[in-house]
């Protein structure tokens, strides 16, 4: 059981680093002030960090464990099978809710920057659901 949880956690971490965009998002700063951009980005990152990532993961894990345990019990599994199913459900539920929370953080950051007048050129990587780790790489500003 612990081994399965450890393997699942490893896949989550590897997957998270594998989806981060090494070049960062591209924000058009044409006619903009670089210092103001940095200040706005810091403010928007503060807003994005208000998304309770840990709470989302915890509630997903609890819900997943409950679904896994009930499903195993209904199917007639023994106590060991119920416990294993609950563990798998917890890992799955926590992972899925965590990914959703990361996407929410990215959306908050993207919408905040857009609300301040910035044009996000590759929004798929700057708030899209496939970019896992929102604070791993800061957005790249393009000045022309």
PLY file of the C-alpha trace (Angstrom):
ply
format ascii 1.0
element vertex 144
property float x
property float y
property float z
element edge 143
property int vertex1
property int vertex2
end_header
0.00 0.00 0.00
2.70 2.49 0.98
4.71 1.40 -2.01
1.78 2.12 -4.33
1.32 5.58 -2.80
5.04 6.26 -3.18
5.00 5.21 -6.83
1.95 7.37 -7.52
3.58 10.33 -5.78
6.71 9.89 -7.87
4.68 9.90 -11.07
2.91 13.07 -9.95
6.20 14.86 -9.27
7.77 13.68 -12.51
4.65 14.64 -14.42
4.61 18.03 -12.79
8.15 18.87 -13.78
7.66 17.38 -17.23
4.83 19.76 -18.11
6.48 23.00 -17.05
7.39 25.25 -19.93
11.13 25.99 -19.66
10.83 29.29 -21.54
7.92 30.61 -19.45
4.90 32.42 -20.76
5.24 35.21 -23.25
3.68 38.54 -22.29
3.70 41.39 -24.82
5.12 44.53 -23.19
4.97 46.74 -26.27
4.85 50.27 -24.97
4.99 49.01 -21.38
7.28 49.63 -18.47
9.43 46.67 -17.40
9.51 47.74 -13.75
5.72 48.10 -13.64
5.41 44.67 -15.27
7.58 43.11 -12.55
5.49 44.79 -9.83
2.22 43.69 -11.44
3.53 40.14 -11.87
4.51 39.96 -8.19
1.07 41.25 -7.15
-0.71 38.75 -9.40
1.44 35.89 -8.13
0.41 36.85 -4.60
-3.25 36.59 -5.64
-2.62 33.25 -7.34
-0.93 31.93 -4.21
-4.17 32.50 -2.30
-5.63 29.42 -4.01
-5.51 26.81 -1.21
-3.59 24.04 -2.99
-3.16 21.89 0.12
-6.84 22.12 1.00
-7.82 20.99 -2.49
-5.43 18.03 -2.34
-6.66 17.05 1.12
-10.35 17.14 0.24
-9.68 15.23 -2.97
-7.77 12.57 -1.06
-10.54 12.15 1.51
-13.24 11.95 -1.16
-11.17 9.53 -3.25
-10.51 7.30 -0.25
-14.20 7.20 0.55
-15.17 6.33 -3.01
-12.46 3.66 -3.21
-13.44 2.06 0.08
-17.17 2.07 -0.67
-16.59 0.69 -4.15
-14.46 -2.13 -2.81
-16.92 -2.92 -0.01
-19.87 -3.01 -2.41
-17.98 -5.37 -4.70
-17.38 -7.74 -1.78
-13.68 -7.15 -1.19
-12.06 -8.22 2.06
-10.64 -5.73 4.57
-7.26 -5.67 2.85
-8.87 -4.98 -0.53
-10.99 -2.20 0.95
-7.90 -0.58 2.48
-5.95 -0.82 -0.75
-8.82 0.61 -2.76
-9.15 3.46 -0.28
-5.43 4.18 -0.66
-5.58 4.18 -4.44
-8.67 6.38 -4.31
-6.92 8.81 -1.97
-3.91 9.13 -4.26
-6.10 9.56 -7.32
-8.49 12.04 -5.67
-5.69 14.11 -4.18
-3.79 14.17 -7.46
-6.80 15.19 -9.52
-7.86 17.93 -7.12
-4.26 19.13 -6.89
-3.99 19.40 -10.66
-7.27 21.29 -10.71
-6.02 23.69 -8.04
-2.82 24.35 -9.98
-4.94 25.15 -13.02
-7.00 27.53 -10.89
-3.82 29.28 -9.68
-2.70 29.68 -13.27
-6.06 31.08 -14.29
-5.97 33.62 -11.46
-2.48 34.71 -12.53
-3.44 34.94 -16.20
-6.67 36.85 -15.56
-4.94 39.20 -13.13
-2.26 40.05 -15.70
-4.87 40.51 -18.41
-6.89 42.70 -16.05
-3.86 44.95 -15.70
-3.69 45.37 -19.44
-1.06 42.79 -20.42
-1.45 40.64 -23.48
-0.57 37.02 -22.76
0.56 35.53 -26.08
0.77 31.86 -25.20
-2.02 31.52 -22.68
-2.02 27.72 -23.04
1.21 27.67 -21.01
0.31 30.64 -18.83
-2.82 29.32 -17.20
-3.69 26.30 -19.30
-4.42 23.00 -17.66
-1.33 21.29 -19.09
1.21 23.57 -17.38
1.64 22.08 -13.95
3.86 24.19 -11.79
2.74 27.80 -11.95
5.62 29.30 -9.97
8.36 27.20 -11.53
9.28 29.69 -14.25
8.27 33.35 -14.35
6.66 34.67 -17.51
8.93 36.08 -20.17
8.21 39.66 -21.14
8.55 40.65 -24.78
9.50 44.28 -25.38
9.38 45.58 -28.92
0 1
1 2
2 3
3 4
4 5
5 6
6 7
7 8
8 9
9 10
10 11
11 12
12 13
13 14
14 15
15 16
16 17
17 18
18 19
19 20
20 21
21 22
22 23
23 24
24 25
25 26
26 27
27 28
28 29
29 30
30 31
31 32
32 33
33 34
34 35
35 36
36 37
37 38
38 39
39 40
40 41
41 42
42 43
43 44
44 45
45 46
46 47
47 48
48 49
49 50
50 51
51 52
52 53
53 54
54 55
55 56
56 57
57 58
58 59
59 60
60 61
61 62
62 63
63 64
64 65
65 66
66 67
67 68
68 69
69 70
70 71
71 72
72 73
73 74
74 75
75 76
76 77
77 78
78 79
79 80
80 81
81 82
82 83
83 84
84 85
85 86
86 87
87 88
88 89
89 90
90 91
91 92
92 93
93 94
94 95
95 96
96 97
97 98
98 99
99 100
100 101
101 102
102 103
103 104
104 105
105 106
106 107
107 108
108 109
109 110
110 111
111 112
112 113
113 114
114 115
115 116
116 117
117 118
118 119
119 120
120 121
121 122
122 123
123 124
124 125
125 126
126 127
127 128
128 129
129 130
130 131
131 132
132 133
133 134
134 135
135 136
136 137
137 138
138 139
139 140
140 141
141 142
142 143
